[in-house]
Amino acid sequence: MAGYLTALRAALVHPGTFLVLTSVAGALAGFSVAPWGEPLLLWFTLVPLWEAVGRRSITQGLMPAAGWGGAALLTSHIWLLWLHPLDWVGVASALSRPLTVLLWLLVGGGGSLAVGLWWWLGRFYPLPRFHGALTMVLLWGCGEVLLARGPLFWLGLGTVAAPHDRVLAGLGSLAGPGLLSAVQVLAGWWLWRCCKAASCHRSRWLAGGAMVVIALHGLGLMSLADTQGAPISMGVLQPAIPTRQKFTWTAMAALERRLLLAMNRAAQQGVPWLLLPEGALALDQSPPVVDGVGLVTGGFRRQQQGLRSSLLVYPAGARDPAMALDKHRLVLLGEWLPWGGLLGSAGLSAVGGLQPGPAERLLAGQPLPWRAGVAICYEISQAHGLAEATSAGAQLLLAVANLDPYPRLLHQQFLALAQQRAIENGRWLVVASNTGPTALINSQGQVTAQLDPAVVTSAVWEVPLHTELTLYSRTGDWPLMVSGLLLALINCQPMGHPTRPW
């Protein structure tokens, strides 16, 4: 590692290569989140970013930092290009590709803006010192928490550990994804300090940092919840109906046949509930009836003169839903437009514009014999929603989505987010998607069962229920936010204040 750090330190000194280096590092950071899920790779990609934050000039500081943020978002969100063609929502083919590319570039621009703002905040804190770095990493974590509560955030650094380092991801059960993001950024600062340290001190920095990493893994291991409650049997159906065809008569008839077959199989096995993905049923479409099998299915309903995407509950033998939980966080441009008052309610989805439902994510009450925290598609990125539902009594988590026609990269990101949500709340989580992923995740974030993607299939899984709360589901994001704000106030120094020597 010492040889790598020496070479990296030399590259950081040359101004001509620094902007390229930070952009390449940002691109690798985007892939390190998902599908790779490699925290160690992310830590090394953060070294050039910390060097940029430590430089005060716009050309050698702000521009490389913004380049890192833009490249990270462009690689992690490259699946947006699979929106093309948009002819299925009425956009001409000649305009479709430019629109999708423009949307992708705007997302990259948002990443540049966010990291550029973080660079600007770094001018108020003495970064070579630990207390300044701790303030900055907590501000990063608080930033991700705040962004996740808005309409534009998908995934951040708090998701990187869930696929392959679930022990480290266990820290999320203490203070959520914001803490995990802060830990990743702090590890990058440690490597940066190793690069900047004199040769005689570098081994000491490496040894100290390694001990901290081991301690964090130990804390994460102790924080993982091993849920062994009484299980329930739940069926899942992956209908694999292409989104661009799903509201045609042929597709709706195919769904009814596949649903009836899955319900009959569930009835034969004595399974009382079958889970279907987001938007499985069209508006006013009644499902088939099979004795002894109820449905929890994505669909649409009219409420207060508007259209809502919902999770509908059909008791066994019913053709009308007994209860519903409406989608709260809608996809910008896809399901709602910020200027809807001018252009009507149309959006770039197969059903047009939607209205959001209440923020509460708890599905409970008759006829359901259990209580579930629910994330409908995009809502899986909002950790606080499922944490609040768990605190309110959710015994398991459900995540339903329709990720067609997006590529496998988005499927892997969705699954990584679901794994992190299961860890944070100490709950088993069932994922039901149209074309995948459809999976069962235990309370320690491990995928215990998964259906093959893009095929019509169903399964029955045993899902343990649990009632104990993790620290994060009890307190939410407030400890992190308060700590970040206090440190930001205590350690703030006037802009232009001379930096302490190394």
C-alpha positions as CSV (number, residue, x, y, z in Angstrom):
1,M,0.0,0.0,0.0
2,A,2.9,2.3,0.7
3,G,4.1,2.2,-2.9
4,Y,0.6,3.0,-4.1
5,L,0.3,6.0,-1.8
6,T,3.7,7.3,-3.0
7,A,2.6,7.1,-6.6
8,L,-0.7,8.7,-5.8
9,R,0.9,11.5,-3.9
10,A,3.2,12.2,-6.9
11,A,0.1,12.4,-9.2
12,L,-1.6,14.8,-6.9
13,V,1.3,17.3,-7.2
14,H,1.1,17.7,-11.0
15,P,-1.7,20.2,-11.8
16,G,-2.0,19.0,-15.4
17,T,-3.2,15.5,-14.3
18,F,-5.2,16.5,-11.3
19,L,-8.5,17.3,-13.0
20,V,-8.4,14.1,-15.0
21,L,-7.4,12.1,-11.9
22,T,-10.3,13.4,-9.9
23,S,-12.8,12.8,-12.7
24,V,-11.6,9.2,-13.2
25,A,-11.8,8.7,-9.4
26,G,-15.3,10.0,-9.4
27,A,-16.3,7.6,-12.2
28,L,-14.9,4.7,-10.2
29,A,-16.7,5.9,-7.1
30,G,-20.0,5.8,-9.0
31,F,-19.4,2.2,-9.9
32,S,-18.1,1.3,-6.4
33,V,-21.6,2.0,-4.9
34,A,-23.4,-0.5,-7.2
35,P,-23.0,-2.9,-8.8
36,W,-19.5,-3.5,-7.3
37,G,-20.3,-2.6,-3.7
38,E,-16.6,-2.2,-2.8
39,P,-16.0,0.1,0.1
40,L,-12.2,-0.1,-0.1
41,L,-12.3,1.0,-3.8
42,L,-14.5,3.9,-2.8
43,W,-12.0,5.0,-0.1
44,F,-9.2,5.3,-2.6
45,T,-11.3,7.2,-5.0
46,L,-12.0,9.8,-2.3
47,V,-8.3,10.6,-1.9
48,P,-8.2,13.0,-4.9
49,L,-11.5,14.6,-3.8
50,W,-10.0,15.4,-0.4
51,E,-7.0,16.9,-2.1
52,A,-9.3,19.1,-4.1
53,V,-11.1,20.2,-1.0
54,G,-7.8,21.0,0.6
55,R,-6.9,23.4,-2.2
56,R,-8.5,26.8,-2.1
57,S,-8.3,27.9,-5.7
58,I,-11.2,27.5,-8.1
59,T,-9.1,25.8,-10.9
60,Q,-7.2,23.5,-8.6
61,G,-10.0,23.0,-6.0
62,L,-13.5,23.7,-7.0
63,M,-13.3,22.4,-10.6
64,P,-11.7,19.0,-9.7
65,A,-14.2,18.6,-6.8
66,A,-17.1,19.3,-9.1
67,G,-15.6,17.0,-11.7
68,W,-15.5,14.2,-9.1
69,G,-19.2,14.7,-8.2
70,G,-20.4,14.9,-11.8
71,A,-18.5,11.8,-12.9
72,A,-19.7,9.8,-9.9
73,L,-23.4,10.7,-10.7
74,L,-23.0,10.0,-14.4
75,T,-21.6,6.5,-13.9
76,S,-24.0,5.5,-11.1
77,H,-27.0,6.9,-13.0
78,I,-26.1,5.7,-16.5
79,W,-29.2,3.5,-16.5
80,L,-31.2,6.7,-17.2
81,L,-30.1,6.3,-20.9
82,W,-32.3,3.2,-21.0
83,L,-35.4,5.4,-21.0
84,H,-34.9,5.7,-24.7
85,P,-37.1,5.3,-26.8
86,L,-39.9,7.4,-25.2
87,D,-42.3,6.9,-28.1
88,W,-44.5,4.8,-25.7
89,V,-45.3,8.0,-23.8
90,G,-45.8,10.1,-27.0
91,V,-42.3,11.5,-27.4
92,A,-41.1,11.5,-31.1
93,S,-38.2,9.1,-31.7
94,A,-36.0,11.9,-33.0
95,L,-36.4,13.9,-29.7
96,S,-36.3,10.9,-27.4
97,R,-32.6,10.3,-27.3
98,P,-31.6,13.9,-26.9
99,L,-34.1,14.1,-24.0
100,T,-32.7,11.1,-22.2
101,V,-29.1,12.3,-22.7
102,L,-30.1,15.7,-21.4
103,L,-31.7,14.2,-18.3
104,W,-28.6,12.1,-17.6
105,L,-26.4,15.2,-18.0
106,L,-28.6,17.2,-15.6
107,V,-28.2,14.5,-13.0
108,G,-24.4,14.7,-13.4
109,G,-24.7,18.5,-13.1
110,G,-26.5,18.0,-9.8
111,G,-23.7,15.9,-8.5
112,S,-21.2,18.6,-9.5
113,L,-23.2,21.2,-7.7
114,A,-23.6,19.2,-4.5
115,V,-19.9,18.3,-4.2
116,G,-18.9,21.9,-5.2
117,L,-21.0,23.2,-2.3
118,W,-19.2,20.7,0.0
119,W,-15.9,22.0,-1.3
120,W,-17.0,25.6,-0.5
121,L,-17.9,24.5,3.1
122,G,-14.4,23.1,3.4
123,R,-13.0,26.6,3.3
124,F,-14.4,27.2,6.8
125,Y,-12.7,24.2,8.5
126,P,-9.1,23.2,9.1
127,L,-9.0,20.1,7.0
128,P,-5.6,18.8,8.0
129,R,-6.9,18.4,11.5
130,F,-9.1,15.6,12.6
131,H,-11.8,17.9,14.1
132,G,-12.1,19.7,10.8
133,A,-12.3,16.5,8.8
134,L,-14.9,15.1,11.3
135,T,-17.1,18.1,10.7
136,M,-16.8,17.8,7.0
137,V,-17.7,14.1,6.9
138,L,-20.7,14.7,9.2
139,L,-21.8,17.5,6.9
140,W,-21.6,15.1,4.0
141,G,-23.8,12.6,5.9
142,C,-26.3,15.3,6.8
143,G,-26.4,16.4,3.2
144,E,-27.3,12.9,2.0
145,V,-30.0,12.7,4.6
146,L,-31.5,16.0,3.6
147,L,-31.3,15.2,-0.1
148,A,-33.0,11.9,0.5
149,R,-36.0,13.7,1.9
150,G,-36.4,15.7,-1.4
151,P,-37.5,14.6,-4.9
152,L,-34.1,14.2,-6.6
153,F,-32.0,11.7,-4.5
154,W,-31.5,8.1,-5.5
155,L,-28.5,6.6,-3.8
156,G,-25.4,7.8,-2.0
157,L,-22.3,6.5,-0.3
158,G,-24.3,5.0,2.5
159,T,-25.3,2.1,0.2
160,V,-21.8,1.0,-0.8
161,A,-21.2,-1.6,1.9
162,A,-24.5,-3.5,1.8
163,P,-23.8,-5.9,-1.1
164,H,-20.4,-7.3,0.0
165,D,-19.6,-5.8,3.4
166,R,-22.7,-6.3,5.4
167,V,-20.7,-6.1,8.7
168,L,-19.7,-2.5,8.0
169,A,-23.2,-1.9,6.7
170,G,-24.4,-2.9,10.2
171,L,-23.5,0.6,11.4
172,G,-26.6,1.8,9.6
173,S,-28.7,0.2,12.3
174,L,-27.2,2.8,14.7
175,A,-27.7,6.1,12.9
176,G,-28.9,5.2,9.3
177,P,-27.3,5.8,5.9
178,G,-26.0,9.2,6.9
179,L,-23.6,7.7,9.4
180,L,-22.4,5.1,6.8
181,S,-21.8,7.9,4.3
182,A,-19.8,9.8,6.9
183,V,-17.7,6.7,7.7
184,Q,-16.8,6.2,4.0
185,V,-15.8,9.8,3.5
186,L,-13.7,9.7,6.7
187,A,-11.9,6.6,5.5
188,G,-11.0,8.6,2.4
189,W,-9.6,11.4,4.5
190,W,-7.5,8.9,6.4
191,L,-5.9,7.7,3.2
192,W,-5.4,11.3,2.1
193,R,-3.6,12.0,5.3
194,C,-1.5,8.9,4.7
195,C,-0.5,10.3,1.3
196,K,0.4,13.7,2.8
197,A,2.3,12.4,5.8
198,A,6.0,12.2,5.9
199,S,7.5,8.8,5.2
200,C,8.6,8.3,8.8
201,H,5.0,8.9,10.0
202,R,3.1,7.0,7.3
203,S,3.3,3.6,8.9
204,R,1.8,5.0,12.0
205,W,-1.1,6.6,10.1
206,L,-1.7,3.3,8.3
207,A,-1.6,1.2,11.5
208,G,-3.9,3.6,13.4
209,G,-6.4,3.8,10.5
210,A,-6.4,0.0,10.2
211,M,-7.3,-0.4,13.9
212,V,-10.2,2.0,13.5
213,V,-11.5,0.1,10.5
214,I,-11.3,-3.1,12.4
215,A,-13.1,-1.5,15.4
216,L,-15.9,-0.1,13.1
217,H,-16.4,-3.6,11.6
218,G,-16.6,-5.0,15.2
219,L,-19.2,-2.4,16.1
220,G,-21.2,-3.1,12.9
221,L,-21.1,-6.9,13.6
222,M,-22.6,-6.3,17.1
223,S,-25.2,-4.0,15.6
224,L,-26.6,-6.5,13.1
225,A,-30.0,-7.7,14.2
226,D,-30.5,-11.5,14.0
227,T,-34.3,-11.7,13.7
228,Q,-35.8,-15.1,14.5
229,G,-39.4,-14.4,15.1
230,A,-42.5,-16.4,14.2
231,P,-42.7,-16.7,10.4
232,I,-45.6,-16.1,8.0
233,S,-45.9,-17.7,4.6
234,M,-46.1,-15.1,1.7
235,G,-46.3,-15.8,-2.0
236,V,-44.7,-13.5,-4.6
237,L,-45.4,-13.2,-8.3
238,Q,-42.9,-11.8,-10.9
239,P,-45.2,-11.2,-13.9
240,A,-42.5,-10.0,-16.4
241,I,-44.9,-7.8,-18.4
242,P,-43.0,-5.2,-20.5
243,T,-43.8,-1.7,-19.4
244,R,-44.2,-0.5,-22.9
245,Q,-47.0,-3.1,-23.4
246,K,-48.5,-3.5,-20.0
247,F,-51.7,-1.5,-20.6
248,T,-52.6,-3.3,-23.9
249,W,-55.4,-5.8,-23.9
250,T,-53.0,-8.6,-24.7
251,A,-50.7,-7.8,-21.7
252,M,-53.6,-7.4,-19.3
253,A,-55.0,-10.8,-20.3
254,A,-51.6,-12.3,-19.9
255,L,-51.3,-10.9,-16.4
256,E,-54.7,-12.3,-15.4
257,R,-53.6,-15.8,-16.6
258,R,-50.3,-15.6,-14.7
259,L,-51.9,-14.2,-11.6
260,L,-54.6,-16.9,-11.6
261,L,-52.0,-19.6,-11.9
262,A,-49.9,-18.1,-9.0
263,M,-53.0,-17.8,-6.8
264,N,-53.9,-21.4,-7.4
265,R,-50.4,-22.5,-6.5
266,A,-50.6,-20.5,-3.3
267,A,-53.9,-22.0,-2.4
268,Q,-52.5,-25.5,-2.9
269,Q,-49.7,-24.7,-0.4
270,G,-52.0,-23.0,2.1
271,V,-50.5,-19.5,1.6
272,P,-53.0,-16.8,2.5
273,W,-51.3,-13.8,0.8
274,L,-49.7,-13.1,-2.6
275,L,-47.5,-10.0,-3.2
276,L,-47.4,-8.4,-6.7
277,P,-45.1,-5.5,-7.9
278,E,-45.9,-1.8,-8.4
279,G,-48.5,-1.0,-11.0
280,A,-49.4,-4.7,-11.7
281,L,-53.1,-3.9,-12.0
282,A,-54.4,-1.2,-14.3
283,L,-56.9,1.4,-13.2
284,D,-60.3,-0.3,-12.4
285,Q,-58.9,-3.8,-13.2
286,S,-60.3,-6.4,-10.9
287,P,-58.1,-9.4,-10.1
288,P,-59.3,-13.0,-10.3
289,V,-60.7,-14.7,-7.2
290,V,-59.3,-17.8,-5.6
291,D,-60.6,-19.1,-2.3
292,G,-58.3,-18.6,0.6
293,V,-55.8,-16.3,-1.2
294,G,-55.7,-12.5,-0.7
295,L,-53.7,-10.1,-2.8
296,V,-51.3,-7.2,-1.8
297,T,-50.7,-5.7,-5.2
298,G,-49.5,-2.6,-6.9
299,G,-52.2,-0.8,-8.9
300,F,-53.9,2.5,-9.4
301,R,-56.9,4.3,-7.9
302,R,-58.7,7.6,-8.1
303,Q,-58.6,9.6,-5.0
304,Q,-59.8,13.2,-4.6
305,Q,-60.2,13.6,-8.4
306,G,-56.6,12.5,-9.0
307,L,-54.8,9.3,-10.0
308,R,-52.5,7.6,-7.5
309,S,-50.1,4.7,-7.6
310,S,-51.0,2.5,-4.7
311,L,-50.4,-0.8,-2.9
312,L,-53.9,-2.3,-2.8
313,V,-55.1,-5.0,-0.4
314,Y,-57.7,-7.5,-1.7
315,P,-59.0,-9.9,1.0
316,A,-59.6,-13.5,-0.2
317,G,-62.6,-13.6,-2.5
318,A,-62.9,-9.8,-3.0
319,R,-62.8,-8.0,-6.3
320,D,-62.5,-4.6,-4.7
321,P,-59.7,-3.4,-2.4
322,A,-60.4,-3.2,1.3
323,M,-57.5,-0.8,2.0
324,A,-54.7,1.0,0.1
325,L,-51.4,2.7,0.7
326,D,-50.7,5.4,-1.8
327,K,-47.2,6.2,-3.2
328,H,-45.8,9.3,-1.6
329,R,-42.5,9.9,-3.3
330,L,-43.2,10.3,-7.1
331,V,-40.5,10.2,-9.8
332,L,-39.7,13.7,-11.0
333,L,-40.6,14.1,-14.7
334,G,-41.7,10.4,-14.8
335,E,-44.8,10.7,-12.6
336,W,-45.0,14.4,-11.9
337,L,-43.9,17.8,-13.3
338,P,-42.9,20.7,-11.2
339,W,-44.8,23.0,-13.5
340,G,-47.9,20.8,-13.6
341,G,-50.2,23.8,-13.1
342,L,-49.1,25.1,-16.5
343,L,-48.9,21.8,-18.5
344,G,-51.6,19.8,-16.7
345,S,-50.8,16.6,-14.8
346,A,-49.0,14.7,-17.6
347,G,-45.8,13.0,-16.8
348,L,-43.4,10.7,-18.7
349,S,-44.9,7.5,-17.5
350,A,-47.4,5.1,-19.0
351,V,-50.2,6.4,-16.9
352,G,-49.4,10.1,-17.1
353,G,-49.2,12.3,-14.1
354,L,-49.9,11.1,-10.6
355,Q,-50.7,12.7,-7.2
356,P,-48.7,11.8,-4.1
357,G,-50.4,10.2,-1.1
358,P,-49.7,10.7,2.6
359,A,-46.1,10.3,3.9
360,E,-46.9,7.5,6.3
361,R,-45.4,4.1,5.0
362,L,-47.1,1.8,7.5
363,L,-49.6,-0.7,6.0
364,A,-51.7,-2.1,8.9
365,G,-55.2,-3.0,9.9
366,Q,-57.9,-5.4,8.8
367,P,-57.8,-7.7,6.9
368,L,-54.0,-8.0,7.2
369,P,-52.9,-10.1,10.1
370,W,-49.4,-8.4,10.2
371,R,-48.1,-4.9,9.9
372,A,-45.6,-3.9,7.1
373,G,-43.5,-0.9,6.3
374,V,-43.9,-0.3,2.5
375,A,-41.6,1.3,-0.1
376,I,-43.1,1.7,-3.6
377,C,-40.2,1.9,-6.1
378,Y,-38.4,5.2,-5.7
379,E,-39.3,5.3,-2.0
380,I,-36.7,2.6,-1.2
381,S,-34.1,5.4,-1.2
382,Q,-35.8,7.2,1.7
383,A,-34.5,5.5,4.8
384,H,-36.5,7.6,7.2
385,G,-39.8,6.5,5.7
386,L,-39.3,2.8,6.6
387,A,-37.6,3.7,9.9
388,E,-40.7,5.7,10.9
389,A,-42.9,2.8,9.8
390,T,-40.8,0.3,11.8
391,S,-41.0,2.6,14.9
392,A,-44.8,2.7,14.4
393,G,-45.1,-1.1,14.6
394,A,-44.0,-2.6,11.2
395,Q,-43.1,-6.3,11.7
396,L,-41.7,-6.8,8.2
397,L,-40.9,-4.6,5.2
398,L,-42.2,-4.7,1.6
399,A,-40.7,-3.1,-1.4
400,V,-42.6,-3.2,-4.7
401,A,-41.3,-1.8,-8.0
402,N,-41.5,-1.9,-11.8
403,L,-37.9,-1.5,-13.0
404,D,-38.6,-2.4,-16.7
405,P,-37.1,-1.3,-19.1
406,Y,-34.1,-0.4,-17.1
407,P,-30.9,-2.5,-17.2
408,R,-29.5,-4.9,-14.6
409,L,-27.4,-2.0,-13.1
410,L,-30.5,-0.4,-11.7
411,H,-31.8,-3.7,-10.4
412,Q,-28.6,-4.2,-8.5
413,Q,-28.8,-0.7,-7.0
414,F,-32.4,-1.3,-5.9
415,L,-31.4,-4.6,-4.3
416,A,-28.5,-2.9,-2.5
417,L,-30.8,-0.2,-1.2
418,A,-33.3,-2.9,0.0
419,Q,-30.5,-4.7,1.8
420,Q,-29.5,-1.5,3.6
421,R,-33.1,-0.8,4.6
422,A,-33.4,-4.3,6.1
423,I,-30.2,-3.8,8.1
424,E,-31.2,-0.4,9.4
425,N,-34.5,-1.6,10.8
426,G,-33.7,-5.2,11.8
427,R,-36.6,-6.5,9.6
428,W,-36.9,-9.1,6.9
429,L,-37.8,-7.4,3.6
430,V,-39.6,-8.9,0.6
431,V,-38.9,-7.3,-2.8
432,A,-41.4,-7.8,-5.6
433,S,-40.6,-6.4,-9.0
434,N,-42.1,-6.7,-12.5
435,T,-38.9,-8.1,-14.2
436,G,-36.6,-8.3,-11.2
437,P,-35.2,-8.1,-8.7
438,T,-37.7,-10.2,-6.7
439,A,-36.0,-11.4,-3.5
440,L,-36.2,-12.2,0.2
441,I,-33.7,-10.4,2.4
442,N,-33.1,-11.2,6.0
443,S,-32.7,-8.7,8.8
444,Q,-28.9,-8.8,8.4
445,G,-29.1,-7.7,4.8
446,Q,-28.4,-11.1,3.2
447,V,-30.4,-12.2,0.1
448,T,-31.7,-15.6,1.2
449,A,-33.8,-16.2,-2.0
450,Q,-34.1,-14.5,-5.4
451,L,-36.1,-15.3,-8.5
452,D,-34.4,-15.3,-11.9
453,P,-34.8,-11.9,-13.6
454,A,-37.0,-11.3,-16.7
455,V,-38.9,-14.5,-16.4
456,V,-42.5,-15.3,-15.4
457,T,-42.2,-17.0,-12.0
458,S,-43.6,-17.2,-8.5
459,A,-42.5,-18.5,-5.1
460,V,-43.5,-18.9,-1.5
461,W,-41.3,-17.7,1.2
462,E,-41.3,-17.9,5.0
463,V,-40.9,-14.4,6.4
464,P,-40.1,-14.0,10.2
465,L,-41.9,-11.2,11.9
466,H,-40.1,-9.0,14.5
467,T,-41.0,-6.2,16.9
468,E,-37.8,-5.1,18.5
469,L,-36.4,-1.8,17.3
470,T,-32.9,-0.9,16.3
471,L,-31.3,2.3,17.5
472,Y,-31.9,4.0,14.1
473,S,-35.6,3.0,14.0
474,R,-36.0,4.5,17.4
475,T,-34.2,7.8,16.9
476,G,-34.1,8.3,13.1
477,D,-31.6,10.8,11.7
478,W,-31.7,13.3,14.5
479,P,-28.5,12.3,16.4
480,L,-26.5,12.6,13.2
481,M,-28.1,15.9,12.2
482,V,-27.7,17.5,15.6
483,S,-24.0,16.3,15.9
484,G,-23.2,17.6,12.5
485,L,-24.8,21.0,13.2
486,L,-23.0,21.4,16.6
487,L,-19.6,20.5,15.2
488,A,-20.2,22.8,12.2
489,L,-20.9,25.7,14.6
490,I,-18.1,24.9,17.1
491,N,-15.3,24.3,14.5
492,C,-16.3,27.1,12.0
493,Q,-13.5,29.6,11.4
494,P,-13.6,32.7,9.2
495,M,-13.1,32.2,5.5
496,G,-9.5,32.8,4.6
497,H,-8.2,31.9,8.1
498,P,-4.7,30.5,7.8
499,T,-4.6,26.7,7.8
500,R,-2.5,25.2,10.6
501,P,0.7,23.5,9.4
502,W,0.9,19.8,8.9
